[in-house]
């Protein structure tokens, strides 16, 4: 898992966490191991944003709000991909990877809501 800090210790810790998850869940495939690393990146960003934004914005609109946010992100992804197909590589704000991470996290927020775990 890559990190935004220059701390070798943090990177090593994330690698150790990923290895522990892979072992604990008995992940067998290479793609399974890679998705654990990606999931950890998503989880860290989710937690960072949760500290900034809190839960109220999601709580106010519930699963309908999650569906709207997903639709916005899917539209963003489609727009970026169509720009790339036209040869336009200029992205002003949110990268394709940023949008994918948001989709993953919004999906997990939806799962928390549907399980009555969102607070």
C-alpha positions in Angstrom: 0.0 0.0 0.0 1.4 3.4 -0.9 1.1 6.2 1.5 1.1 10.0 1.2 3.8 10.4 3.9 7.5 9.8 3.5 7.6 7.6 6.6 9.1 4.2 5.8 7.7 3.0 9.1 4.1 3.8 8.1 4.6 2.0 4.7 6.1 -1.0 6.5 3.2 -1.0 9.0 0.6 -0.9 6.1 2.5 -3.8 4.4 2.4 -5.7 7.7 -1.4 -5.0 8.1 -2.0 -6.2 4.5 0.0 -9.4 5.1 -1.9 -10.1 8.3 -5.3 -9.6 6.5 -4.2 -11.9 3.7 -3.1 -14.6 6.1 -6.1 -14.1 8.4 -8.6 -14.4 5.6 -6.6 -17.1 3.8 -6.5 -15.0 0.6 -5.2 -17.3 -2.1 -4.9 -15.3 -5.3 -2.6 -12.6 -6.4 -5.5 -10.3 -7.2 -7.0 -11.1 -3.8 -3.7 -9.9 -2.2 -3.6 -6.8 -4.3 -7.2 -5.9 -3.5 -6.4 -6.1 0.2 -3.8 -3.4 -0.3 -6.3 -1.3 -2.3 -9.0 -1.8 0.3 -6.6 -0.6 3.0 -5.9 2.6 1.0 -9.7 3.1 0.7 -10.2 2.5 4.4 -7.5 5.1 5.4 -9.0 7.7 3.1 -12.5 7.0 4.4 -11.3 7.5 8.0 -9.5 10.7 7.1 -12.6 12.1 5.4 -14.8 10.9 8.3 -12.7 13.0 10.7 -13.2 16.0 8.5 -16.8 15.6 7.5 -18.4 13.5 10.2 -21.5 11.4 9.6 -24.4 13.9 9.5 -24.3 14.5 5.7 -24.9 10.8 5.1 -27.4 10.4 8.0 -29.6 13.2 6.6 -30.1 11.5 3.3 -29.6 7.8 4.0 -29.4 5.2 1.3 -31.1 7.5 -1.3 -28.2 9.9 -0.7 -25.7 7.1 -1.2 -27.4 6.2 -4.5 -27.2 9.8 -5.6 -23.5 10.1 -4.6 -22.8 6.8 -6.5 -24.5 8.2 -9.6 -22.4 11.3 -9.4 -19.2 9.3 -9.2 -20.2 7.0 -12.0 -21.0 10.1 -14.2 -17.5 11.5 -13.2 -15.8 8.2 -14.2 -17.7 8.1 -17.5 -16.8 11.7 -18.3 -13.1 11.1 -17.6 -13.0 7.9 -19.7 -14.7 9.6 -22.6 -12.2 12.5 -22.4 -9.4 10.0 -22.5 -10.9 8.3 -25.5 -10.9 11.7 -27.3 -7.3 12.1 -26.4 -7.9 14.8 -23.8 -5.8 13.9 -20.8 -6.4 17.1 -18.8 -8.2 16.4 -15.5 -8.8 19.5 -13.4 -9.6 18.1 -10.0 -10.6 14.6 -9.2 -8.6 11.8 -10.9 -10.1 8.6 -12.1 -8.4 6.7 -9.2 -9.9 9.3 -6.8 -13.4 8.6 -8.2 -12.9 4.8 -8.0 -11.8 5.1 -4.3 -14.9 7.2 -3.6 -17.2 4.6 -5.3 -15.7 1.9 -3.1 -16.1 3.9 0.0 -19.6 5.0 -0.8 -20.5 1.4 -1.4 -19.2 0.5 2.0 -21.1 3.4 3.6 -24.3 1.9 1.9 -23.5 -1.4 3.5 -23.2 0.2 6.9 -26.5 2.0 6.4 -28.3 -1.2 5.3 -27.0 -3.0 8.3 -28.0 -0.1 10.6 -24.4 0.5 11.7 -24.0 4.0 10.4 -23.6 6.6 13.2 
